[in-house]
Amino acid sequence: MRRIVLTGGPGAGKTVLCDLIPSRYPDRFAAVPEAATQIYQRFQTRWDRLDTEGRRAVQRQIYQLQVEQESRAARTYPGKVLLLDRGTVDGAAYWPDGPDDYWRALDIERAEELARYDAVIWMQSCAAVGAYDGDATNPTRFEDAAQALLCGEALHAVWKDHPCLLTIDACPTLDEKARRVEATLRDLSAL
């Protein structure tokens, strides 16, 4: 295992776990941060505040930053498993004209993008158990609880053909989710 993606809708715990696991296992993992949050913070905006062309432009930048960060992390941490807060495929769920147009517009192949990653762990949003806090912990979020769940389903759909797609349902606590993710990583022989 070289690249493992943590994905899922808002409030799934991706960012917290992408930081927590490498801090617990620093000899094994290196975190690759979420590109989308960095781009939205750079432009001091959010997806819901952009028009259609702005959304396309931002998604292109997110894709480029994601690829750059993955390449840099692979060079910087040659013996470690990269734990990624999202992957390039996530952008297909946010593309204004749908996933099929995302691949065409960015001139990339879906199969090649899926093949970039050894495993994908899709995590259900804590909105499913009533624990979603909206933008309280991430100001780039705009989704309410229902939208967070729909977003999560759209992300699951764009990753559905990955040969090692694993699912973790919502948990009442982040500690429980962390235990489940760590167990999944052990099953993958990444831990």
N, C-alpha and C positions, 0 to 999 in steps of 0.2 A: 504494500500500500504506500503510495506516494502522495496522493491528493484526495482528501475526503471533504466533501461539501456538507455544510449544515445549512439547510434551507427550510422554508416554511413562511407562513404569513406573519404579519406584525404581531409581536407578543409571543412568538414561539420560543424565545430564549436563545436565539442564534448568537447574538453578539456577546451576551454574558457567558455562554458556554464556550464560545470560540476563544475567549480570554481565559476562562477558568481552567479548562482542561490543560492547555500548555503550561499554566502556572503550577498545576499539580504534577505534571509529567514533563518538565523542561528538557530532559534528555531525549524525549521521544517525539514531541510535537512542537511546531511553530505555527503561530496564528497568522492568517492573512485577513486583514480587516475588510469590512464591507465597503465596496467602492461607492455605492449609491449614496450612503450617508455623507461621505466625504465630498462628493460632487454637489449635493444639495446644500451642504454647509458652505462650500466655496462660493456658491451663487446666492446664498441666503434666501433660499426658496424651498418649495416642496412641490411634489408632482401635481397636486390639485390646484396649484396656483399658476400652472403653465398652460399655454394653449397647445394645440395639437403639434405644431411644428416645434415648439419649445420642448415638448415631451420627447419627440424624436431626437432632437439635438442632445438632450441630456442623456438619453439611453445610449447614444453613440459614445459619448464621453465616459459613461459608466463602463461600457464594454472595454474601451481602450485602457482605462485605469485598471480594470480587473486583470486584463492580460498582462499589463506591465507589472502589477504587484505580484502576480503568480510567478512570472519569470524572475523577478528580483528575489523573491523568497526562495525559489528553487536554487539559485546561485548562492544565496547567503546561508542557507540551512541545508547543505547537500545530504546529510545523513538523516534528516528528520521527515516525519510525515507532516505535510502541510494541511492544517485544518482551516478550511475556508469558510468565512462568513458570506455565504452565497457563492454562486458560480456564474459563468457567462450565460448559461442557459436561462437563468432567472429573468434576464432582460426580455425574453420572449413573452412572459406573462404580463409585462408592463408596456409592451409596444402598443401604441394607439390603434394600429391597423391589424392587430392580431399576430399570433406566433408565425404563421407562414410568411407574412410580409416581413417580419423581423429578419429572418434568415436571408431573404432576397435583398432587403435594404442594406444590410451590413455586409453583404456578399460573403457569407459564411455558410458552411454546411452543418446542418443540425447533427448529423451522425458524428462529425469530427468534434463538435463542441461537447457532445455527450462523452466521447472517448477521451477527452482531456482529464476526466476524473475517474478514479478507481472505485469510489463508492459515494453514494449520496444518502444522507440521513435527512429525511423530511420530517419535520416536527410540527404537530398541530398547535395552533395558537392557544394561549391560555384563555382566550375568549370563550372557548368551548366549555370551560369550567367556571366562568364568571369572574375571572381574575385579571381581565385586561384593563390596563390603565391608560389607554389612548396615547396621547403625546406627552404624558407626565414624565416618562423616562427617556423619550426620544422625540425631540421637537420636530423632526422631519416627518413624523407620522401624521396622517390626516384621517385614517380610517377609524370608524366606530367599530364596535365589537362584531356586528354582522358583516361589515365590509372586510374586517381582518380575517374572518373565516372564509369568505368568498375568495379573497386574495390567496389564502393558503391553498384552497382547492385549485385555483388557476396555476399556482406554482407546482402542485403535485402533477397536474395534467401535462405541463411542459417537460417534466422529468420522467414521466411514466414509462418510457421505453429504455431507461438506463438499466443495464443488466444487473446492477447491484444497488437497487433503490430500496431503502429500509424505512419503515414508518414508526414514529413514536407518537402516541396519542398525547393529548394535553394531560397535564398533571396538576394536582392541587398546589404543589409547592415546587419551587425551582430546584431544591435539593433532590426531590424525587426524580425530576426530569434529568438532572445531572447523573444520578445513579443509573438511569435507563440508558443514557447516551454512553456512559462509560462501559456498561455491560455490552452494548452494541459494538463499541470499539474493541472490546475483548473478543467478541465473537468474530470480528473481522481480522483478528490477530494483529491489530494496530496497537494494542496495549499489552 
